[in-house]
Amino acid sequence: MKNKIIRIALGIAGALALAATLPATAKAAESNYTYTYDYWGDVQECPDTYSVVKVFTYKDLGIKTNLKNPESLYVYGNMLYICDTGNNRIIVLERIDDDEFAYVDEFNSIKGSDKNNLNAPADIAISEEGDIFIADRGNERIVKVDKDLNYLMEFTKPIDLSIADDLIFQPDKIVIDTAGRVYCSAIGINKGLVKYEADGVFSGFIGATPVAYDFTDYLWKKFASQEQRAQMESFVPTEYDNVYMDKEGFIYACAGGQKEEDLDAETVQAVRKINMLGSDILVRNGDYPIYGDLYWGGGGGITGPSYFTDVTVLDNDVYICLDKNRGRLFGYDDQGRNIFCFGGNGNMEGYFRRPVSLEHMGNDLMVLDQLDNAITLFIPTEFGNLIYTAMDQFDHGEYDEAQATWEKVKVLNGNYTLAYIGIGRSLLRNEHYREAMDYFELKYDDENYSKAYGQYRKGWIKANIGWIIAALLAIFLIPLGIGKIKAIKHEIDIADIFRV
Amino acid sequence: MFKSLTKKETYIKYLKSLKFGFYCMTHPLDGFWDLTHEKRGTYAAANTILFVTILIRILKLRYTSFLFIQVYWEDINIFLYIASILFPLALWVVGNWALTTLFDGKGRLGQVYMATCYGLLPYPVFQLPLMIASNFVTIEEGQFYSVLSVISLVYCAFLIVAGMGQIHDFSMGKNILFTIASLFAMLVMIFILMIFFSMITQGVSYFISLGKEMMFRI
């Protein structure tokens, strides 16, 4: 008996000792760099979709003096333009290799204008003909020069009743379309983007954000006195923080700094896709609204929702938003579904202190950090490339290939929602409805599931129509027949001739 | 009691009373009057209906198509789920009886319980076919599901209210008044229960801290 107790005690002690050594090998509790949100809004860790190639400071780029408060990046073919706002200059670089930029030029003045020196250039855009548009903020103008920097024309403060005379015109971000029209978001003008025709004439505002207000605020305002009202926030549309024109000529505009409750109620949008009429046509078919992080906890002293400060659109209609608040990048596909989130605040590679501008060259991303005065270059990892490849293949109608690629994505990340839906959609296109249904059901995609199921049901009924009609007939005819037989039997029973 | 289980008549009566539930469904006023006054209902049948109702509610989680119910399984507590029917039912029965017994209600506590359980019958009757049918529809046809689902709940509520009127022998106006009063009684009971539990917790923690203090001093 005693022996037995000792043996058991030893066994327990041994097990405990073993258990004590195990946690040492368990993985660290550090949170992952890249993540996605699943159907339930839970954070799912994800393999990295982008990896940092290098962080470029002015020395790496071959620039003589350090940058000072740079505000914007612009990519034109292989060329990268940096608006070094604080130094009143624009720097031109050329990407000569995957991980190398060559210094080409820099300029701080133009030729042939009455104000030749640039003053706080905030943004730059280049037309197909090579004409350069510069948002020359300090000089209150958008200036158009040819590629040799000869002055062509300028776009000045719009003359409109709704703009106060004493307002200083500060063009901040500009985009140009193929016809040479200029769209500009200016500081202090919240009626949307300022639109100029190609000849420099101001032609109106487009794409103002809808005004959001609470009913309670409205009531308070009704009862407040004139002075109190002046103290309160007024209900005005928010200004756009940044604009980007995609290859089809739609303007993606982001407005950060929205209030939490407005974002929650979806009365305002952090990103909008503006067509020529100024209406928002962004597709929002995702499980969650497009405003970056879904949870706004106070970790690291950072509170509030994501603040989208820039947006860029890849050639496959994937758009990526840059969150200034937490230094993160959020990718969404053309349906508005989240593809990846990554980044963070910090001093390490791939983390930012005050990111302000995001650009892309092919599928590579460049982020400009205003405090570090550095550009971080990201290239897609194998995982990221597979996702983009699969999307392209699907768009080109190569459904078998797309399915195979999504399968590879699924192998790398079994929690990746889009992989399942991608496989399902490929199967659906190839008319494998039953299998497609399984994939959609796994990720709760009810729309696609219904499409697949509708087709599956149609096929099933077509194949079994004979049986169905036979069964229906049987249901109606058999009771009828039984009734008839019973009636005849009854007639016979009561018939006089059989009475004995 | 167990002796009666061996008799055949017991089972016949049970099945008959269970079948009578369907009569109550289609003829609420007549049916619920006979339920207690003519003793055509049994507790066994009432318990069965309640059990089936709970069973269907749990089965729905698993077997309804994901188009209509998306279940976050990590958060499901089956006992809480069962209690979500039983607890309001108990509150309703006690609250209703406690009020009506003061105002000439003829029904006894058990009869209130029995009539309420009989009133739940439309829930399994509607939801079971709906649950099966939900797997054979697309999202566009889903409106039928939602409408029928709501109808089954409204039907239940109507039956319960009608049943209460009959077993207490109340007029229409008085019945509606006491239905609303019973709902308030439920709220009051929840309030008292919450106060009760928080008092108990505070009382216990008082003695615990008292004990801790004593340990420090000694």
Chai-1 contact restraints between the chains, C-beta under 6 A:
chainA,res_idxA,chainB,res_idxB,connection_type,confidence,min_distance_angstrom,max_distance_angstrom,comment,restraint_id
A,W40,B,Y72,contact,1.0,0.0,6.0,A-B,restraint_1
A,E441,B,F66,contact,1.0,0.0,6.0,A-B,restraint_2
A,Y444,B,F66,contact,1.0,0.0,6.0,A-B,restraint_3
A,Y444,B,Q70,contact,1.0,0.0,6.0,A-B,restraint_4
A,D446,B,L67,contact,1.0,0.0,6.0,A-B,restraint_5
A,D446,B,I139,contact,1.0,0.0,6.0,A-B,restraint_6
A,S450,B,T138,contact,1.0,0.0,6.0,A-B,restraint_7
A,S450,B,I139,contact,1.0,0.0,6.0,A-B,restraint_8
A,Y453,B,T138,contact,1.0,0.0,6.0,A-B,restraint_9
A,G454,B,T138,contact,1.0,0.0,6.0,A-B,restraint_10
